Amino acid sequence: MDDETLRMTMLFDFFGDLLTEKQREYFDLYHNEDLSLTEIAEKAGITRQGVYDIITRAEKSLAEIELKTGVVRKWSETRADLDKAESLARELLLLPDADSRFAVIAGELVLALERIRR
């Protein structure tokens, strides 16, 4: 999956409910089910250009919503910060001179971060 497809899929996961039913259906078939425009057009009984237009409008709508809200960007940044915090907490567990209380706290921190990431 290329970066743009991944980006569109994430936008769809966050904002797909804001699209029209046809936009959701065709977007899903194209990006998630990997059907071609021709396959979707045959299935829907419309032209390939019609499918292309609907998917393009959906992609534009999703991109505009993200541009206005920044929700996916903020989610991605938070996820990266959580990964970094978990990595640092795991490093703390490996410190040779740490006392047992310190190790317990670091272990609890790792568990809490794992729960948040789920």
C-alpha positions as CSV (number, residue, x, y, z in Angstrom):
1,M,0.0,0.0,0.0
2,D,1.5,3.3,-1.0
3,D,1.6,6.4,1.3
4,E,-1.3,8.2,-0.5
5,T,-3.5,5.1,-0.3
6,L,-2.7,4.7,3.4
7,R,-3.4,8.4,4.0
8,M,-6.7,8.2,2.2
9,T,-7.7,5.0,4.1
10,M,-6.9,6.7,7.4
11,L,-9.0,9.8,6.4
12,F,-11.8,7.4,5.5
13,D,-11.6,5.6,8.8
14,F,-11.9,8.9,10.7
15,F,-14.3,10.8,8.5
16,G,-16.0,8.2,6.2
17,D,-19.4,8.7,7.9
18,L,-19.4,12.2,6.6
19,L,-19.5,11.1,3.0
20,T,-22.6,10.2,1.0
21,E,-23.5,6.6,0.8
22,K,-22.2,6.3,-2.8
23,Q,-19.0,8.0,-2.0
24,R,-18.4,5.7,0.9
25,E,-19.3,2.6,-1.1
26,Y,-17.1,3.5,-4.2
27,F,-14.3,4.8,-2.0
28,D,-14.2,1.6,0.0
29,L,-14.3,-0.6,-3.1
30,Y,-11.5,1.3,-4.7
31,H,-9.1,1.9,-1.8
32,N,-9.9,-0.9,0.6
33,E,-11.1,-3.7,-1.7
34,D,-8.7,-2.7,-4.5
35,L,-11.2,-2.9,-7.3
36,S,-10.5,-1.0,-10.4
37,L,-12.6,1.9,-11.6
38,T,-13.9,-0.3,-14.4
39,E,-14.9,-3.1,-12.0
40,I,-16.7,-0.7,-9.8
41,A,-18.4,0.9,-12.9
42,E,-19.6,-2.5,-14.1
43,K,-20.9,-3.4,-10.7
44,A,-22.7,-0.1,-10.2
45,G,-24.0,0.1,-13.8
46,I,-22.4,3.6,-14.4
47,T,-19.5,4.8,-16.4
48,R,-15.9,4.6,-15.4
49,Q,-15.7,8.4,-15.5
50,G,-18.8,8.6,-13.1
51,V,-17.0,6.3,-10.6
52,Y,-13.8,8.4,-10.9
53,D,-15.7,11.6,-10.3
54,I,-17.5,10.2,-7.2
55,I,-14.2,8.9,-5.7
56,T,-12.3,12.1,-6.5
57,R,-15.0,14.2,-4.8
58,A,-14.9,11.9,-1.8
59,E,-11.1,12.2,-1.6
60,K,-11.3,15.9,-1.9
61,S,-14.0,16.1,0.9
62,L,-11.9,13.9,3.2
63,A,-8.8,16.0,2.6
64,E,-10.7,19.3,3.2
65,I,-12.1,17.9,6.5
66,E,-8.6,16.9,7.7
67,L,-7.2,20.3,6.6
68,K,-9.8,22.1,8.7
69,T,-9.7,19.8,11.7
70,G,-6.2,18.3,11.8
71,V,-7.6,15.2,13.6
72,V,-5.6,12.6,11.8
73,R,-2.4,14.6,12.1
74,K,-3.0,15.1,15.8
75,W,-3.8,11.4,16.2
76,S,-0.6,10.4,14.4
77,E,1.5,12.8,16.4
78,T,0.0,11.5,19.7
79,R,0.6,7.9,18.6
80,A,4.2,8.7,17.9
81,D,4.6,10.4,21.3
82,L,3.1,7.4,23.0
83,D,5.5,5.1,21.2
84,K,8.4,7.2,22.2
85,A,7.2,7.4,25.9
86,E,6.8,3.6,25.9
87,S,10.3,3.1,24.5
88,L,11.8,5.5,27.1
89,A,9.9,3.7,29.9
90,R,11.3,0.3,28.7
91,E,14.8,1.8,28.7
92,L,14.3,2.8,32.3
93,L,13.5,-0.8,33.2
94,L,16.9,-1.8,31.9
95,L,19.0,0.7,33.9
96,P,21.4,-1.4,36.0
97,D,21.5,0.9,39.1
98,A,17.8,1.5,39.4
99,D,16.2,0.5,42.8
100,S,13.2,-1.8,42.9
101,R,10.7,1.1,43.5
102,F,12.0,2.8,40.4
103,A,11.6,-0.4,38.4
104,V,8.1,-0.9,39.6
105,I,7.1,2.6,38.6
106,A,8.7,2.2,35.1
107,G,6.9,-1.1,34.7
108,E,3.6,0.4,35.6
109,L,4.3,3.2,33.1
110,V,4.9,0.7,30.3
111,L,1.7,-1.1,31.1
112,A,-0.3,2.2,31.2
113,L,1.1,3.3,27.8
114,E,0.3,-0.1,26.3
115,R,-3.3,0.3,27.4
116,I,-3.6,3.8,26.0
117,R,-2.3,2.7,22.6
118,R,-4.9,0.0,22.3
